[in-house]
Amino acid sequence: MGRTSSWLPLAVGALGLLGLGPGPAGAVDVGRPAPALVVRLLNDQPFDLSTARGRVVVVNFWASWCPPCRAEIPLLDAFYRRYRARGLDVLGVSRDRARDRPEVLKAAASFSYPAAMASDATADGFGSPRGLPVTVVVDAGGVVRAKIERPVTEQDLDDVVLPLLGR
């Protein structure tokens, strides 16, 4: 039992990190604390979701090759511009491959909120989404308040985010 038991927890943990088995990766449950997200932004600044307490954070997972993702960017950008002074942060996390960074940089030039590539994350408890886009709303206390697994709408943002910002 000695040899088997020493590698089994490591194997199960590795599967969890890949989103293929039990483990913390991909644990995004509404009403629960947000998973870890630590990533270097495209402008080379660090971002750590755990340090955003006190602000509402909309994390949008997208890709440059995803038409629905690209279509929702202007809406997210306008919402961010309108409400950032009231405590809103938006972070775009590209699920593009690292080699596609030039395409991501070109797409990110069209919006004003910060962006990062998931491949640059040192901690990503969100795991790999089954599809894109996916938008997760985290309240000022670090709790997930919504997970939208389709293109986000203005009504979604009004219904979910605005109440968290207060009036």
NORDA-V611788 format. One record per residue. N is the residue number from 1. RES is the residue in three letters. OMEGA is omega in degrees with one decimal (none if undefined). BURIAL is # if it has 9 or more other ideal C-beta (glycine too) atoms within 8 Angstrom, else .. D_LAST is the distance of its C-alpha to the last C-alpha in Angstrom with 1 decimal. Layout:
((N,RES,OMEGA,BURIAL,D_LAST) (N,RES,OMEGA,BURIAL,D_LAST))
This chain:
((1,MET,-176.6,.,60.3) (2,GLY,-177.2,.,59.7) (3,ARG,-178.0,.,59.3) (4,THR,-175.4,.,57.2) (5,SER,-178.9,.,54.8) (6,SER,-178.9,.,54.1) (7,TRP,-176.7,.,52.9) (8,LEU,178.5,.,51.2) (9,PRO,178.2,.,47.9) (10,LEU,180.0,.,47.8) (11,ALA,179.3,.,48.3) (12,VAL,177.9,#,45.7) (13,GLY,178.7,#,43.2) (14,ALA,177.4,.,44.1) (15,LEU,178.6,#,43.6) (16,GLY,178.1,#,40.1) (17,LEU,177.4,#,39.2) (18,LEU,-178.4,#,40.3) (19,GLY,-175.8,.,38.3) (20,LEU,-178.3,.,41.7) (21,GLY,-179.6,.,41.9) (22,PRO,179.8,.,40.4) (23,GLY,-174.0,#,38.4) (24,PRO,-175.2,.,35.0) (25,ALA,176.9,#,34.6) (26,GLY,-178.1,.,32.3) (27,ALA,178.8,#,30.7) (28,VAL,-177.9,#,27.2) (29,ASP,177.7,.,26.2) (30,VAL,-179.3,.,22.9) (31,GLY,-180.0,.,22.0) (32,ARG,176.6,.,24.2) (33,PRO,178.8,.,23.9) (34,ALA,176.2,#,23.9) (35,PRO,179.6,#,27.4) (36,ALA,171.9,.,28.6) (37,LEU,177.6,#,28.2) (38,VAL,-173.4,#,29.9) (39,VAL,173.6,#,30.9) (40,ARG,-179.9,#,32.1) (41,LEU,179.1,#,30.1) (42,LEU,176.8,#,32.0) (43,ASN,175.9,.,31.7) (44,ASP,175.8,.,33.5) (45,GLN,176.9,.,30.6) (46,PRO,173.6,.,30.1) (47,PHE,176.7,#,27.0) (48,ASP,-177.1,.,26.6) (49,LEU,-177.9,#,23.8) (50,SER,179.0,.,24.4) (51,THR,-179.7,.,23.5) (52,ALA,178.7,#,20.0) (53,ARG,-177.4,.,18.6) (54,GLY,177.9,.,15.4) (55,ARG,174.1,#,14.2) (56,VAL,-177.5,#,13.5) (57,VAL,173.4,#,16.8) (58,VAL,179.1,#,17.9) (59,VAL,-177.2,#,21.7) (60,ASN,177.0,#,23.6) (61,PHE,-172.7,#,27.3) (62,TRP,173.5,#,29.3) (63,ALA,-177.9,#,32.8) (64,SER,-178.5,#,34.2) (65,TRP,-174.0,.,36.7) (66,CYS,-179.0,#,34.1) (67,PRO,178.1,.,33.5) (68,PRO,177.7,#,30.4) (69,CYS,-178.5,#,28.9) (70,ARG,-179.1,#,29.7) (71,ALA,-177.6,.,28.3) (72,GLU,-177.8,#,24.7) (73,ILE,179.6,#,24.6) (74,PRO,177.6,#,23.6) (75,LEU,178.5,#,20.6) (76,LEU,-179.5,#,19.5) (77,ASP,179.1,#,20.2) (78,ALA,179.8,.,18.3) (79,PHE,178.3,#,15.1) (80,TYR,-179.4,#,15.8) (81,ARG,-177.7,.,16.5) (82,ARG,-169.0,.,13.3) (83,TYR,-178.1,#,10.9) (84,ARG,179.0,#,13.3) (85,ALA,179.0,.,12.3) (86,ARG,175.6,.,8.9) (87,GLY,-179.7,#,11.2) (88,LEU,168.8,#,12.7) (89,ASP,172.2,#,16.5) (90,VAL,176.5,#,18.8) (91,LEU,174.3,#,22.4) (92,GLY,179.3,#,25.1) (93,VAL,-178.9,#,28.1) (94,SER,175.2,#,31.2) (95,ARG,174.7,#,33.7) (96,ASP,174.6,#,36.4) (97,ARG,-178.4,.,39.6) (98,ALA,-178.4,.,40.1) (99,ARG,179.8,.,42.8) (100,ASP,-179.4,#,40.3) (101,ARG,179.2,#,38.4) (102,PRO,177.9,.,39.4) (103,GLU,178.6,#,37.8) (104,VAL,178.6,#,34.6) (105,LEU,179.3,#,34.5) (106,LYS,179.5,.,35.1) (107,ALA,-177.5,#,32.3) (108,ALA,178.0,#,29.9) (109,ALA,-178.2,.,30.7) (110,SER,178.6,.,28.8) (111,PHE,-172.4,#,25.3) (112,SER,179.8,.,23.5) (113,TYR,-178.1,#,22.0) (114,PRO,178.8,#,24.5) (115,ALA,178.7,#,27.1) (116,ALA,173.1,#,29.9) (117,MET,179.8,#,32.8) (118,ALA,-179.7,#,33.1) (119,SER,178.0,.,36.7) (120,ASP,-178.6,.,35.6) (121,ALA,171.7,#,33.8) (122,THR,173.7,.,35.4) (123,ALA,179.2,.,33.4) (124,ASP,179.1,#,31.9) (125,GLY,179.0,#,31.3) (126,PHE,-179.8,#,29.7) (127,GLY,-179.8,#,33.2) (128,SER,179.3,.,34.4) (129,PRO,177.9,#,32.5) (130,ARG,179.1,.,34.8) (131,GLY,178.8,.,33.5) (132,LEU,-3.6,#,31.1) (133,PRO,172.4,#,28.3) (134,VAL,179.2,#,26.3) (135,THR,179.7,#,22.6) (136,VAL,179.0,#,21.3) (137,VAL,-179.5,#,17.7) (138,VAL,-178.3,#,17.7) (139,ASP,-176.1,#,14.8) (140,ALA,177.6,#,14.5) (141,GLY,177.8,.,17.4) (142,GLY,-178.8,#,19.6) (143,VAL,178.0,#,19.7) (144,VAL,-179.7,#,20.2) (145,ARG,177.3,#,17.8) (146,ALA,171.9,#,19.4) (147,LYS,-175.2,#,22.7) (148,ILE,-174.6,#,23.2) (149,GLU,177.9,.,26.9) (150,ARG,176.9,.,27.1) (151,PRO,-179.4,.,25.6) (152,VAL,178.4,#,21.8) (153,THR,176.2,.,20.4) (154,GLU,178.4,.,17.4) (155,GLN,176.2,.,16.8) (156,ASP,-177.4,#,17.1) (157,LEU,178.4,#,14.4) (158,ASP,-176.1,.,12.0) (159,ASP,-173.3,.,13.0) (160,VAL,-171.8,#,13.3) (161,VAL,-176.1,#,11.3) (162,LEU,177.8,#,7.9) (163,PRO,179.9,.,7.5) (164,LEU,179.3,#,8.9) (165,LEU,-175.9,#,6.6) (166,GLY,-177.4,.,3.8) (167,ARG,none,.,0.0))
